[in-house]
């Protein structure tokens, strides 16, 4: 019987070690058993989502959800510690002749990096292995954190730049409108190129390290996902309404963007259609698209097609990423931006991006364009007269 328990314990130790290896050391997308540690991430996320229901505003929910990723990292460590303690306890049961004593000895060997003998002859080899294992795990975790935060900083630096280019929260038509308003449409090819490169790195980092999905932006209304959707929508609109002036970089940006989203969805275990029908239905309505086109017309964006003429091309691009993007936005409780779908855990609808007044030296009281998507909630909890609630 003790031999059987030893074998079972050895298998548990090896499986836990493999989980550590595939999570921290091996730079590849986890599959099958390799996603075991992701269960701990999901449990932590579910707990924080339940806690966030106490908040009434989006800002409050974001504040409650912000610690999800750090707590998930601690939960991973505890999951591995539990696996090693259980495995080594079963391996020690034959020498301690008591499961309780075996658990105490394994726990002491793991966390104090020393051997203790509570009853019976000590199994020094197992004790030493237990202590050495935990030292290695902690060392790997220390090296793992800089990689995570390095990827996080690279992700957020480009997202922060969207504040002036796409508004807060980011919105696809706003990307094109702001470039027109300040006369920098010529920079759009470089803009698309930078987001193509960013999407490639996103696909690599967020599939190799799934816990990255739980890291929220430092500011409540910033979001890598909402930003990516806005950039993809902006590129798709550009190709749809002005195909002759849209650069080839817009196509490359779109393809890399929805490829990144599909890879992340596949890593999550979701079913993804790799080749959707370009004429298939999408959730975004033509009326919403027409409002975006009308806003571009209002700011003077150079267009070659009407909303009716541009709609088939826009829909053909958006069908590649809308389903996955909406599901991810709901899964991560992203900011309720226009054209990003609904949120099960939010009580409000989409909020229009803020746009500062358009001013010039000769006209300090310049015209402020009308918001196309009206806010359905007050972002800062104020009344219409400016007083707080």
C-alpha positions in Angstrom: 0.0 0.0 0.0 2.8 2.4 0.9 4.4 1.7 -2.5 1.2 2.6 -4.3 0.9 5.9 -2.3 4.5 6.6 -3.1 3.8 6.1 -6.8 0.7 8.3 -6.7 2.6 11.0 -4.8 5.4 10.9 -7.3 3.0 11.3 -10.2 1.4 14.4 -8.5 4.8 15.9 -7.9 5.8 15.4 -11.6 2.5 16.8 -12.9 2.9 19.8 -10.6 6.4 20.3 -11.8 5.2 20.1 -15.4 2.6 22.8 -14.7 5.3 25.1 -13.4 7.5 24.3 -16.4 4.8 25.0 -19.0 3.6 28.2 -17.1 6.9 29.9 -16.3 9.8 28.4 -18.3 8.5 27.2 -21.7 7.6 30.1 -24.0 4.7 28.6 -25.9 0.9 28.7 -25.9 -0.4 26.3 -23.2 -2.6 23.4 -24.4 -4.4 20.6 -22.6 -2.8 19.8 -19.3 -0.5 22.8 -19.7 -3.5 25.0 -18.9 -4.0 23.5 -15.4 -2.6 26.6 -13.6 -5.1 28.7 -15.6 -7.9 27.2 -13.5 -6.5 29.1 -10.5 -6.6 32.3 -12.6 -10.2 31.7 -13.6 -11.3 31.0 -10.0 -9.7 34.2 -8.8 -11.3 36.1 -11.7 -14.8 34.7 -10.9 -14.3 35.8 -7.3 -13.3 39.3 -8.1 -16.2 39.7 -10.6 -18.6 38.6 -7.9 -17.0 41.2 -5.6 -17.2 43.9 -8.2 -21.0 43.7 -8.2 -20.9 45.8 -5.0 -19.8 48.8 -7.0 -22.4 50.9 -8.8 -20.1 52.8 -11.2 -17.6 51.5 -13.8 -14.8 53.2 -12.0 -15.7 51.4 -8.8 -15.8 48.1 -10.6 -12.4 48.7 -12.2 -10.9 49.5 -8.8 -12.2 46.3 -7.4 -11.0 44.2 -10.4 -7.6 45.8 -10.5 -5.9 43.3 -8.0 -7.2 40.3 -10.0 -3.9 39.6 -11.7 -1.6 39.9 -8.7 -3.9 37.7 -6.6 -4.0 35.2 -9.5 -0.2 35.0 -9.4 -0.3 34.3 -5.7 -3.0 31.7 -6.3 -0.8 30.0 -8.8 2.0 29.7 -6.2 -0.5 28.3 -3.6 -1.8 25.9 -6.2 1.7 24.6 -6.9 2.6 24.5 -3.2 -0.6 22.5 -2.5 0.3 20.1 -5.3 3.8 19.5 -4.0 2.7 19.1 -0.4 0.1 16.5 -1.3 2.5 14.7 -3.6 5.4 14.6 -1.0 3.0 13.8 1.8 1.9 10.6 0.0 5.6 9.8 -0.7 6.4 10.2 3.0 3.4 8.3 4.4 5.3 5.0 4.2 8.1 6.3 6.5 5.9 8.3 8.9 3.2 5.7 9.2 0.7 8.5 9.6 -0.8 10.8 6.9 -1.1 13.7 9.3 2.6 13.4 10.2 3.5 13.0 6.5 1.6 16.3 5.7 3.4 18.1 8.5 6.8 16.8 7.5 6.2 17.6 3.8 4.9 21.1 4.6 7.9 21.8 6.8 10.3 20.5 4.2 8.8 22.6 1.5 8.5 25.9 3.3 11.4 25.8 5.7 13.8 24.1 3.2 14.8 21.6 6.0 14.1 18.1 7.0 12.0 17.3 10.1 11.3 13.9 11.5 8.0 13.7 13.5 7.7 9.9 13.6 9.5 6.9 12.1 12.7 7.1 10.1 13.1 10.2 8.0 13.1 10.0 4.3 15.9 12.4 3.7 15.9 12.1 -0.1 12.2 13.1 -0.2 12.7 15.9 2.3 15.7 17.3 0.4 13.8 17.1 -2.9 10.8 18.9 -1.4 13.0 21.7 0.0 14.9 22.1 -3.3 11.8 22.1 -5.4 10.3 25.1 -3.6 13.6 27.1 -3.8 13.6 26.5 -7.5 9.9 27.5 -7.8 10.4 30.8 -5.9 13.5 31.6 -8.0 11.6 31.0 -11.2 8.7 33.1 -10.0 11.1 36.0 -9.2 12.5 35.8 -12.8 9.0 35.4 -14.2 7.6 38.7 -12.8 10.0 41.0 -14.8 8.9 39.3 -18.0 5.3 39.9 -17.2 5.7 43.5 -16.2 7.9 44.2 -19.2 5.2 42.9 -21.5 2.6 44.9 -19.6 4.6 48.2 -20.0 5.0 47.6 -23.7 1.3 46.9 -24.1 0.2 50.0 -22.1 2.6 52.5 -23.7 0.8 52.4 -27.1 -2.6 52.2 -25.4 -1.9 55.4 -23.5 -1.1 57.2 -26.9 -4.7 56.5 -28.0 -5.9 59.2 -25.6 -5.2 61.9 -28.1 -5.9 59.8 -31.2 -9.1 57.9 -30.3 -10.5 59.5 -27.2 -11.4 58.0 -23.9 -12.8 55.4 -24.2 -11.4 54.7 -27.6 -13.8 54.5 -30.6 -13.1 53.6 -34.2 -14.7 56.5 -36.0 -13.0 58.9 -33.5 -9.6 57.7 -34.7 -10.3 59.0 -38.2 -12.1 62.1 -37.0 -9.3 63.3 -34.8 -6.6 62.7 -37.4 -8.8 64.9 -39.8 -9.5 67.6 -37.2 -5.8 68.2 -36.5 -4.6 67.6 -40.1 -2.5 64.5 -39.6 -4.1 62.0 -41.9 -0.7 61.5 -43.5 0.5 59.8 -40.2 -2.2 57.0 -40.4 0.1 54.5 -42.3 2.7 54.7 -39.5 -0.1 54.5 -36.9 -1.4 51.3 -38.5 2.1 49.9 -38.8 2.8 50.5 -35.1 -0.5 48.7 -34.1 0.3 45.8 -36.4 3.6 45.3 -34.6 1.9 45.8 -31.3 -0.7 43.1 -32.2 2.0 40.6 -33.0 3.6 41.1 -29.6 0.2 41.0 -28.0 -0.6 37.6 -29.6 2.8 36.2 -28.4 2.8 37.5 -24.8 -0.9 37.0 -24.0 -1.0 33.4 -25.2 2.4 32.5 -23.7 1.4 34.1 -20.3 -2.4 33.8 -20.0 -2.4 35.7 -16.7 -1.6 38.8 -18.7 -5.3 39.0 -19.7 -6.1 39.8 -16.1 -3.8 42.8 -15.9 -5.9 45.9 -16.3 -4.7 49.3 -17.4 -3.6 51.9 -14.8 -6.4 54.2 -15.7 -10.0 53.0 -15.5 -11.1 54.1 -19.0 -7.9 52.8 -20.7 -8.0 49.3 -22.1 -5.8 47.4 -24.5 -8.8 45.5 -25.9 -11.0 48.5 -26.4 -8.0 50.3 -28.0 -7.4 47.4 -30.4 -11.1 47.3 -31.4 -11.1 51.0 -32.0 -8.0 50.8 -34.2 -9.4 47.8 -36.2 -12.7 49.6 -36.7 -10.9 52.8 -37.8 -8.8 50.8 -40.3 -11.9 49.0 -41.6 -13.9 52.2 -41.9 -10.9 53.8 -43.8 -10.8 50.9 -46.3 -14.6 51.0 -46.6 -15.3 54.7 -47.1 -12.0 55.8 -48.9 -10.4 52.7 -50.4 -8.1 54.6 -52.8 -6.5 56.6 -50.0 -6.3 53.9 -47.3 -2.8 52.6 -47.1 -1.8 48.9 -47.4 -0.7 49.2 -43.7 -4.4 49.4 -42.8 -5.0 45.9 -44.2 -1.9 44.5 -42.5 -3.0 46.0 -39.2 -6.5 44.5 -39.6 -5.2 41.0 -40.4 -2.7 41.0 -37.5 -5.2 42.4 -35.1 -7.9 39.8 -35.7 -5.3 37.1 -35.8 -4.1 38.1 -32.3 -7.7 38.1 -31.0 -8.3 34.6 -32.5 -5.1 33.3 -31.0 -6.1 34.6 -27.6 -9.6 33.1 -27.9 -8.2 29.7 -28.9 -5.9 29.8 -25.9 -9.0 30.4 -23.8 -10.5 27.2 -25.2 -13.2 29.1 -27.2 -14.4 28.0 -30.6 -13.2 30.3 -33.4 -14.3 30.5 -37.0 -11.0 30.8 -38.9 -12.8 31.9 -42.1 -16.1 33.6 -41.5 -18.4 34.5 -44.3 -17.7 38.1 -45.4 -21.4 38.6 -46.1 -22.4 37.1 -42.7 -24.3 39.0 -40.1 -22.6 41.1 -37.4 -24.0 42.6 -34.2 -23.2 46.2 -35.0 -26.1 47.6 -36.9 -26.1 49.6 -40.2 -27.7 52.5 -38.3 -24.8 52.7 -35.9 -22.3 52.5 -38.8 -24.2 55.3 -40.6 -24.0 57.5 -37.5 -20.2 57.0 -37.5 -20.0 57.9 -41.2 -22.1 61.0 -40.6 -19.7 62.1 -37.9 -16.8 61.7 -40.3 -18.7 63.8 -42.9 -19.3 66.4 -40.3 -15.6 66.8 -39.5 -14.6 66.8 -43.2 -12.9 63.5 -43.5 -12.3 62.8 -47.3 -14.7 60.0 -48.4 -15.4 58.3 -51.7 -18.4 56.3 -50.7 -21.7 56.7 -48.9 -22.6 54.7 -45.8 -24.7 52.4 -47.9 -21.9 51.8 -50.4 -19.3 51.3 -47.7 -21.3 49.0 -45.4 -20.6 45.7 -47.3 -16.8 46.2 -47.1 -16.9 47.3 -43.5 -19.0 44.3 -42.5 -16.7 42.0 -44.5 -13.8 43.2 -42.4 -15.6 43.4 -39.0 -17.0 39.8 -39.2 -13.4 38.6 -38.8 -13.1 40.0 -35.2 -16.4 41.2 -33.8 -17.5 37.9 -32.2 -14.2 37.3 -30.4 -13.7 40.9 -29.5 -17.2 41.2 -28.0 -16.8 38.0 -26.0 -13.4 39.1 -24.7 -14.7 42.5 -23.7 -17.4 40.9 -21.7 -15.1 38.3 -20.2 -12.6 41.0 -19.1 -15.3 43.6 -18.1 -13.6 46.1 -20.4 -14.7 49.8 -20.4 -18.2 50.2 -21.9 -17.0 51.9 -25.1 -19.1 52.3 -28.3 -19.1 49.4 -30.7 -17.6 46.9 -28.2 -20.7 44.9 -27.3 -22.6 44.5 -24.0 -21.3 43.7 -20.5 -23.1 41.2 -18.3 -21.5 42.7 -15.2 -22.1 46.4 -15.9 -25.3 48.3 -15.3 -24.6 51.0 -18.0 -24.4 51.1 -21.7 -21.7 52.6 -23.9 -20.1 55.9 -23.0 -19.1 58.4 -25.8 -15.4 59.4 -26.0 -14.5 62.8 -24.7 -13.3 65.2 -27.3 -11.7 68.6 -26.4 -12.9 71.7 -28.3 -11.2 72.2 -31.7 -9.4 75.5 -31.3 -7.0 77.6 -33.4 -5.0 80.8 -32.5 -7.5 83.0 -34.4 -10.6 81.2 -32.9 -10.2 80.3 -29.3 -13.8 79.5 -28.9 -13.7 76.9 -31.6 -16.6 74.6 -32.5 -17.0 71.4 -30.5 -18.4 68.7 -32.7 -21.5 66.9 -31.5 -21.0 63.5 -29.9 -22.5 60.8 -32.1 -22.9 58.1 -29.4 -24.6 59.8 -26.4 -23.4 58.6 -23.0 -26.0 56.5 -21.2 -24.4 57.1 -17.8 -22.6 59.9 -16.1 -18.9 58.9 -16.0 -18.0 60.8 -12.8 -21.2 60.3 -10.9 -22.2 64.0 -11.2 -25.6 65.5 -11.8 -26.5 67.6 -14.9 -26.0 70.8 -12.9 -22.5 69.8 -11.9 -23.2 68.7 -8.3 -22.2 65.3 -7.1 -24.6 62.6 -6.2 
